[in-house]
Amino acid sequence: MINLLIYVFVLLFLITVLSTIFTSIITQKIKRSIPKFGKTTVLQDAEIHWYEAGQGRPIIMLHGLAGNLRNFTYALTEQLDKDYRVIAIDRAGCGWSKRSKPEIATLQEQARIISEFIKQEKIEKPLIVGHSLGGAIALALALEYRNQIAGLALICPATQPVDKVPDIFRFLNISSPSLRFFCGSHLFIIYWYLNTQRYI
């Protein structure tokens, strides 16, 4: 029995080490294939990577879950930058942006960070474009910091409260913070890598 437990422990340890090495290799490959190409603004709880083009009235674009600013820059920003100052943001904790702690991933905290970004960069009354989860953050921004923005344009926004986890997402509902961090840092990198191969 003890030998079996040792075998299982060693196997789990090796799987963890190998998956960590694999994740590190894939992360470096992703960073090389999708380099930083914008500016960085350091805020109290986050470091925001962003891109701007054009001049005129400002538009800030907020991407959805598992996205980044390239969701807008690959085709949309160039359609608008002739008439507007278009700003696409990697939300805190996404793309090349960083957040200081997991607790600031809530809608209210993400909205606060966008508000702080608007203040620090002295962006006057931007139109906020929010896609999917970015739409929910845009709504939170409008509710809490309405005096800072000119209006909202929502693209397939997440707007309805969800009382229980939908069946399709049930496998993602991991209650343990440690296990959630492990899965998030390993499995999401693999998913992102496989997904980005179509666009490189």
Protein Blocks (a to p, Z undefined) as FASTA:
>chain_A
ZZmmmmmmmmmmmmmmmmmmmmmmmmmmmmmmmccfbdcdddfkbccddddededjdddd
dddehiafklmmmmmmmmmmmmbccdddddehiajbccfbfklmpfklmmmmmmmmmmmn
opghiadddehjlmmmmmmmmmmmmmmpgbdcdehiafbdcfbdcfklmmmmcfblklmm
mmmmmmmmmmmmmmmmmmZZ
